[in-house]
Amino acid sequence: MDNLVALTCPNCGAATTNHNNCEYCGSLLVRFVDKRIDINQTNYSANAETFVGMEQVLEAQYKRMEEGRADVFCSIVNGFDGSPIIYTTSTHNLGNITSNYDYKTNGIAINYITGINKEQDKKFVEMDFFPLFTFADKNADGQRYYWINFGKDYKNAARILYRIIVEVFGINPNVTLEYTIWSYINYNKCIGWQEGGQNVSEKFIYECYRGGKNETLRKTFENDSSIFGLEKKKKMIGNTVLTVRIIAIIILAIPGIALALFLLIGTIVRLFR
């Protein structure tokens, strides 16, 4: 959101009129300045703690949005016992819980559900980043949410998520995390919907990652079942069919070529008798 008052971005030092994400570097740290929170008293410097690999995963999630995917989710689970921790979503999905968001701009977002664990709720509201969250103005499922749109600032998104997971949820910072990015394609172009709801799995692609303090981040699985993946497969199949046809033509032509050579050799032999 642009404002008449320019703020100095704590990340790059530029004067920005966008009080959500710096219009030059994209940093969300300008929000602390907007809320009159002393950035020097927070934990978001370049050396701030994050989970190993989380920045790369969130960057990949944002890139899927930039590619034009309709919905992009990333589920984050405990790599030791498989228990769900939190999920990040795209800005467009905030419409399920609030009308107070910029649906025209891509961004990584999370929802914090209150009322489940009072001890965690108390820790959450005491965090220095709490003023950056907005209370949901409509709750279709009856739950109470606080939400934040990080924009494209996946680095500080990873730093805030680290603090939520470790300091609010109380999870060991040495945990190995597993991430699954679900990237839905435009529903109007969806193969499954065009075929009357068949082949539902063709609506999306998903990719899985695993990493942590003691495990280097690595991609563990990828399922490309989107329309884009199908087009690639069709092209590969088409090239294979063409190759097979060429080989078949050559094989079928061999007897004719052999016969022609036989007749040619016979003619040459008769000429030299």
N, C-alpha and C positions, 0 to 999 in steps of 0.2 A: 504494500500500500504506500503510495507516494504522498509526502507531506510537504508543506511549505518550509518547515524547519529542517535544516540539514544537520545530521548527526555525524560525528567522527566514528568511523568503523574501527573497533578495537583490533580487528584482524589485519586490515591492510592500510588503515590510516586515512582512507579517502573520505570525503564529505558526501554522505548519501542521504537522499530524501526518501528512500525506501526504508521504513522502520521495521520491516520484517526480515528481509534478507538484503544485505548490501548489494546495490546495483552493479558494483564493480567486481567483487570477489564472491558474492553469494553467501557470505557468512551470516549466520543467525545471531551472532554475538551482539549485533547492533540492537537487538531487542532488550538486552540488559541495560544498555544506555538509555533506551526509550523508557524503560521502567524505573530508571534512576537507581539501578543496582550497581554497586562498585564492582566492576569486572575483576579488579585485582584481588577481591575477596572470594572469588569463585575458583572452580577447578577446571577451567577450560583452556589452559595454555597449550602450546604445541606439545608439551610433555605429559598432558593429561592421560590418565589410564583408560585403556579400552581393551576389549577382548581381541585377541590376535585374529585377524581376518575379517572382523565385523565390518570395518570400513569398506573392504573390497566387495563384500556381499551387498551392502547397502548401495554402493556405487553401481553394481550390476543391476540391482532392482530399479534404480533411477533410470538407467540406460534403457531398460525395457519400456518404461513410460515414454521416454523420448522417441522410441521406435514406433509409437502410436498404439500400443496395447490398450485395450479398453479398461482392464482392471489388473492391478499387479499387487499380489500379496506376498509376504515373506513370513513364514512361521519359524519361530525360534524355539527349539526344544533342548532339554538337557541330554547331552550325548551319552551320559552314563546310564540313565534309567528311562529315557524317552518321554519324560513328563513335560508337558507344554509350559513355556515360560511367558512368552509374549509374542505378539505378531505386529509387523509393520504393514501398512497398506498404502495405497495411492490417495492423493488428495480427493479424487473424484468419489471415493467411497465414503467420505465424511458426510455425504448427503444422506446417509442412512441414520445419522444421529443429530445432525445440526444443519441449519441453513446459513450459518454465519461462517462461510469460508469462500475462498477464491477457487471456483471450480474450473476456471479457464487455464490455470497454471499447474503444471506438474509439480508434485512434491511428495516426499516421504512423510507419512503421518502415523501416529499411534493413538490409541485410546486407552486411558487408564480407567478401569471400572472400580467404582467405590462401593463400600457397603459389604464387601466380602470378608475382609480382614481389617478390623478396626486398628490393630497395631500398625499394620502396613500403611493404612490411610493416614495415621498420625505422622509417620515418618515422611510420607509423600508430601504433605502440606508444609513440612518444615524444611524441605530441600530448597536450595537457592534458585533452582530452575522452576519452582512451582508457579511463580507469577507469569511465566510464559505460557502456561496451559489455560485453556478456556473451558468453562463448564458447558456441557451440551444443553442446547435450548429445546431439544425435543428427543424423547427416548421411546422409540416405537416398541421396544421389548420391555419397558418398565425399569430398566437399569439406569444408574446414574453414572455419567462419564465425565472425565476431563480429557480433552484432546489437544494435540499440538500438530501443526504442519511444519516440518523442518525445512520445507522447500528443497533445494538441491544440495543443501549443506550436509552431506552424508558423514563428514568427519565429526562435526559436533553432535550429530544425531547419534553416532556411535558412542560418544563420550557421555551423553545424557542417558542413553540406554544402559551403559555400563553401571552408572550410579543407581538407576532404578533396579536393575537386576541384583546388584551386590548389596547396596545400602538399604533399599526398600524391601525387596523380596528376600534378602538374606541368603543369597546363593553364593557358594564358594567361588571366588574369583579365578580359581584354577580349573574350573569346570570346562569340559570340552562341549562345545555347542554344535548343534546340527541345524542347518538352515535349508528351507525349501522355498524357492521362489516360484510362485504360480503366475503365469503371464497369460491372461485371457485376451484373445483377439477380438476384433470388432464383431459384435454379434450379427450384424447385417451381412457379414461375409462368411459367417460360420458354416462350414460344410454340414455339420450336424443339423443345424436349423433349416438349411436349405433342403435337406432330405427328410423333413417332417419329424425332426427330433431324434433321428437315428444317429448312431456313432457319436454319442455325447462326448466321449474322450477326445474327439478331434477339435474341441473348442479351445483347448489350451495347450501350452507346453509347460513343463516344470523342470527345474534343475536343482540338484541337491549338493550341499557343501557340508564339510565337517572340519572343525579346527578349534584350537584353543592354545593355552599357554604351553602345553606339552605336545601339541600336534600341529604341524604346519597345515594351514588351510589348503584343502584340496577338493576338487569336484568329485563327488562319489557317484552321481547318476545324472543322466539327462534324457528326457523323453520329449522328442520333437514331434508332436502329433497335431500341430496347428496346420492351417491351410497352407502356410508357407513351407512347412516341412513336407506336406503332401506334394506340393508342386515340385520340390527338389527330388522327391522319390519318383514322381512321374517322369521327370526329365531323365533320371538315371535309368529307369525302366525303358524309356524310349530309346536311349543310346544303346542299351544292351540288346534290344530287339533289332535295331539297325545293324549292329555288329553281327548278330546271329544270321540275319538275312544275307549279308554280304558273304559270310562264310558258306552259307548254303548254296548261294549262286556259284561260288568258286568250285565247290564240291561237285555240283551238278554239271558244271562246264568242263570238268576234267576229262570225262569220257569222250566228249566231242573234240577237245583239244588233242587227246591221244590219237583218235581216229584220223584227224587232219594231219598229224605228224606222220602216221603210218602211211597214208596215201601219198604224202609229199616225198617220203623216203623211197617208196616204191616207184614213183615217177622218175626220181633222180637216178635210181639204179637202172631203170629201163633205158634212159637216155645215154648211159655210158656203156651199154653192152655192145 
